[in-house]
C-alpha cells in the first residue's frame, strides 16, 4: 500500500525500475500494451535502451580503458558492471565511480593488473572536469608569506585537485592511450603517482616526482608544510621540496593558504 506522503507513482516506480538492469527478471506488473505480449516487448526495448545508455556513459568516461581492451571486450565488461551497479545519480557523468574496483576484481583483466589504476585516473579526470570553479593560488601570495611562518603554512586544495598512487606505470599508460596516435611499447616498469588538476578550463594529468604524492596528499588533508615535507623526505630520500612546491604551483593544485597568526 502506498504511504500517504509518498510521491505520485512511487508504488509503481520501484517494481518498474528494479528489473531494468536484470534481463532474467520478468516484466513488472502493470506494464501492458494492445497485444498479449506487447508489454513484454515494450519493456524489453526500454530495458535494453537503459543498459546501452549506461554502457555508452562508461565508454565516454573510460576511453583509454576501452582502447586498451577493445570495443567488444569493454562493452561486455561494462554490461556486467551495469547489472551489478545501478546508477545512484540522475547525472550520467556521475556514473562509474566503482568501475575501477570492478576491473580490479574482474577475472578476465587479471593479465592487466594496472588497468584499474588507469581507470581511476580517467575517473579523476572527469571529476576534475566537473569540479567547482576557483582561481588557483597566486604565486605572489605564497611568496609574500613570512619566511619563519613557512613550515606552519596550511594549503587549501583546489576543488579539482586529485592525487592518485599506483604501483604500475599507470600515468604513462593513461597518456599513451588517451592520445590519438598509435601506442608504442611501454618501457616504464616502475610505479607512477598522478596529480590531476584543472586550474582553468583544461584538465591536466602530471606524473609526480618521488615523494610528491605523500607531500601533496598530506597538504590536501590540512597538514602544515613542514610536516608534509618531513614525511615526504622520510619516505623518499630524493624528495626535492623546492621542485615539488614549484610543480604544485604551476599545476594550480591549491586555491589558498592559511598563514598562522604571529
N, C-alpha and C positions, 0 to 999 in steps of 0.2 A: 504494500500500500504506500502511495506517495505521501510523504510528510507535508503538513500544511505550509511550511516555509521553503519547500523545495522549488527550484526554478521550473518554469514550464518545460515539459518534455523530459525532465530528469529521469522519470521512471522508464522512459523509452531509451534514453541515450546510453545508459550503462549496458543493457543487453545488446544494443545495436553496435557499440564500438568495441566491446570486448573480443568478439570473434574476428575482427577485421584483419588482424595480423596472423591468424591461425587458420590456414585453409582446411584443416581437419575438423573444424567446428561447423555445425550446421548453421544454416541461415536463421537468424534470430526471429522469434515470433513477432508478428505484426508487419513483416515485410512481405508485400504481396504485389500482384500485377494482374493483367487481364487474363492470363493463362495459368494453368495449374503449376507450371514450373517457372513462370515469369519472374517471381520473386527471387528464386534461387539465381537465375541468370543475371538479373539486375544487381543483386547484392555481390555476386562474384566479380562482376565488372568493376564495381565500386571498390571492392576489396583489393583487386589487382592494381587499380589506379593508385590507391593509398600506398601500397607496398612499393610500387615503381617510383612514386614521388619521393619516398624516403630513401630509396637506393640512389636516386639521382642526387639528392641532397648530400649524401655521403660521398658520392663521386666528385661533386663540386668542392667539398671540403678537403678531400684527401687525394688530390691529383697525382702527387708523387707516389703514394702507395699504389694507386691504380696503375700507374705506368710501370712500376716495378713488377707487379704480379700479373698484369694483363687484364684486359676488359672483362673477359668471361669469368676468370677466377675471382676478380674483385666483386663482380655483381653477385656471384654465387655466395661468396663470403658475406657480403653486405646483406643479402636476403636472410641468411641465418641470424645475423645480428639484429635485423629489424624484427624478426619474430621473437627474439629473446628480450629486446629492449625497446618497448614502445616509447614514443616521444612523451615528454613531460612538459613541453612548452609549445604554444601555438606557432612559434617562430622557427621556421625550417633551419635557419643558420645556426640555431642553438642546439640542433640535434647532433648526436655523435660524440658526446664527451666521454663515453665509456668505450669507444671503438678501439682505442689503443690497448686497453686492458683486455678486450675481447681477442685482439690479434695475438697478444702475449700467450693466451691460453688456447689458441686455435691450433689443432693438431697439424694442419697442413701448412702452417707457416713456421714450424719449428726449424726448418733449414735456414730461415731468415731471422735469427734472433734479434736483430737490430730493427726490424720492421715496425714494432710497436713504438720505439723511440722516434722513428721518422714520423709516425702518425701523431705523436704527442707534439712535435714541432709544428706540424701542419695545423693541429687544433689550436695551438697557441697563436699561430699566425692569424687565424680567423678571429680569435678572441681579441687580439690586439687591434685588429682592423676595426672591430665594432666597439672598442673601449671608448670611454668618455674623452672628449677633447680637453686638453690643458696644455698651456705653454710649458716647455721643458725648463729646467733650472738654468738660469743665465750664468755663464762663467764668471761674470763680474761680481755676482752675488757671492759666489764661493770664494773668489779672490779677496773680497772685502772682509771676510771673517777674520777676527783676531788670530794671530798665529798660535798664541797659547791656548786658544779655545778649540783648535782643530781636532785633537783627539776626542773631544766630547761632542762634536757635531753629530746631529742625527739627520737623516735624509728621508724625505717623503717620496716614495716611488711614484712615477708617472702611472696613470691608470692602465696604460697599455703594456707596461713592462712585465715580462715573463722571463724566468731563469729556469732552464732545464738541464739536467745532467744525464749523461749516457756513458755506458761502458764500451760503446761502439762508436765508430766514426759517423754518427748519425747526421751531423751538420753537413758534412761533405756529401753524403748520400742524398740528403734532402735537396741540397743546392743543385746537384747534378741532375736530379730527376724533376725538378721544377723548371729547369731551363728548357728551351725549345729545341736545342740542338741534340745531336747524338750523345749518348752516355758512354764515356770511355771506361776503362778499367779503374776501379777504385783501389789505389795503392795504400791508403792510410789504414792502419790497423788499431791505433790507439783510441781510447775513449775521447769524446769531444763534448764539451758543455756549450750550451747555446744561450745567447741573450736575444730576446725578441723585443723590439721597441717600435713605436710609431710616433716619432717626435712631431711630425706634421701630417701629411696625407698618406705617405707611403710606409709600409711595414718593412722593417729590416731584420734579418737574422744574422747574427755575428757569432763566430766561434770565439769562445772566451779563452784567454791565456791561462796558464797554470795558476790555480788558486782563485781565479776570478769568480767562479760560481759560488764558492764559500763566502768570499768577500761580499758580493752583491746580495746574496740571499740573506746574510746577516743584516746588511744595511736596510734591506726591504722589510725586515721584521722589526726594525726600530733600534737595533744595536748601534752604539756610537762608533764613530770612525776608527778610533784607536783599538777598540775591542775587535771589530771586524777585521782590521788589518793584522792584528796579532794572531787571530785564529787562522786566517788565510796563510800567513807566513809559517805557522806551525804545521799546517797541512802540506804546503808546497814550499820547500826551501828556496825555490827560484822565484817566489812571488815578488812582483815589482809593483810597489804601491803607486808610484807616480804614473806608470803606464796604465794601470788599471783605473785610476781616477780620470786620466785623460780620455781613456776609452769610454767610460760610462758617461762622461760629459758630452763627448762627441755623439754618442748614441741617443742622448736625450732620455736616459733611463730614470732620471729623477725630476721632480717638479719643484721641490723647495727644500730648504734646510732650516733646522731649528738651532739657533745659536744659544748656548746656555747663558743664563744670567751670570754676570761677573761677580 
